[in-house]
Every structure is written in structure tokens, then in C-alpha cells.
């Protein structure tokens, strides 16, 4: 399954900020420095979907705010339910 996200690093806490333009908006409590925000993104998404971190891959957008994640072991319907979308 693919998940398009828009991230805002450097937030006080990691959380879902809504959906806009077909992307899940996430605030991340990590700096955009040396991959810290990407690591926090993977941790947060894995926790929210109930999968292991290794099941979440960053497919595109390693250095930008717009990212595409590949998630293994969960269907689109399951993801929507778990994310409450």
C-alpha cells in the first residue's frame, strides 16, 4: 500500500494534522537534520498502523516535505480505519 504524506518537522509533538490535497499531513517532533525527521515519520506511521518499522519504507521524498511511503502488511481499508480517515 502507498501513503502520500506532507510533513512539518520541528513540531512540539508528533501528531496527525489532517488531510489536504490528498495527502496525510503530519507534524513531527524531530528536526529535519541528518534523517531524524524521516526516522520519526517511519516510527509514527508504523505505530499508528500497528505494523513494525521495517514494514514502512520511504519510497520518495527523502529530502522534501512531500513524501510517499510504502507500507507492507496492511491494506488501504485497514489503514483508513486505523488512521480514522
C-alpha positions as CSV (number, residue, x, y, z in Angstrom):
1,X,0.0,0.0,0.0
2,X,1.2,3.6,-0.7
3,X,0.6,6.5,1.5
4,X,1.2,10.1,0.4
5,X,2.2,12.5,3.3
6,X,3.2,16.1,3.9
7,X,5.4,16.5,6.9
8,X,6.2,19.5,9.1
9,X,9.3,18.8,11.2
10,X,10.2,20.6,14.4
11,X,6.8,20.4,16.0
12,X,6.3,20.2,19.8
13,X,4.9,16.7,19.4
14,X,4.3,14.1,16.6
15,X,0.7,14.0,15.5
16,X,-1.7,13.9,12.6
17,X,-2.6,17.4,11.4
18,X,-5.4,16.4,9.0
19,X,-5.7,15.7,5.3
20,X,-5.1,18.2,2.5
21,X,-4.7,17.8,-1.3
22,X,-5.0,14.0,-1.0
23,X,-2.0,13.8,1.5
24,X,-2.0,12.9,5.2
25,X,-0.5,15.9,7.0
26,X,1.8,15.0,9.9
27,X,3.6,17.2,12.4
28,X,6.9,15.6,13.5
29,X,8.7,16.2,16.8
30,X,12.1,15.9,15.2
31,X,14.4,18.2,13.3
32,X,14.9,18.0,9.6
33,X,18.5,17.2,10.2
34,X,20.5,14.0,9.2
35,X,17.4,11.9,8.7
36,X,15.9,12.5,12.2
37,X,12.5,13.6,10.8
38,X,12.4,10.7,8.4
39,X,13.1,8.2,11.2
40,X,10.4,9.9,13.3
41,X,8.0,9.7,10.4
42,X,8.5,6.0,10.0
43,X,8.2,5.4,13.7
44,X,4.9,7.4,13.9
45,X,3.3,5.8,10.9
46,X,4.3,2.3,12.0
47,X,2.8,3.0,15.4
48,X,-0.4,4.4,14.1
49,X,-0.9,1.5,11.7
50,X,0.1,-1.2,14.1
51,X,3.0,-2.5,12.0
52,X,6.7,-2.9,12.5
53,X,9.0,-0.1,11.5
54,X,10.7,-2.3,8.9
55,X,7.3,-2.6,7.2
56,X,7.3,1.1,6.4
57,X,9.6,2.3,3.6
58,X,10.3,5.8,2.4
59,X,9.8,5.5,-1.4
60,X,10.2,9.1,-2.4
61,X,10.9,12.5,-0.8
62,X,13.8,11.8,1.4
63,X,14.8,15.5,1.4
64,X,11.4,17.2,1.0
65,X,8.2,17.7,2.8
66,X,6.1,15.7,0.3
67,X,6.8,12.0,0.8
68,X,5.5,8.7,-0.5
69,X,5.6,5.8,1.9
70,X,5.2,2.1,1.0
71,X,3.6,0.1,3.8
72,X,3.7,-3.7,3.8
73,X,1.3,-5.9,5.7
74,X,-1.8,-3.6,5.8
75,X,-4.5,-2.9,3.2
76,X,-5.8,0.5,2.2
77,X,-9.1,-0.1,4.0
78,X,-7.3,-1.2,7.2
79,X,-5.1,1.8,7.1
80,X,-8.0,4.2,6.7
81,X,-9.8,2.6,9.6
82,X,-6.6,2.7,11.8
83,X,-5.9,6.3,10.9
84,X,-9.6,7.2,11.3
85,X,-9.9,8.7,7.9
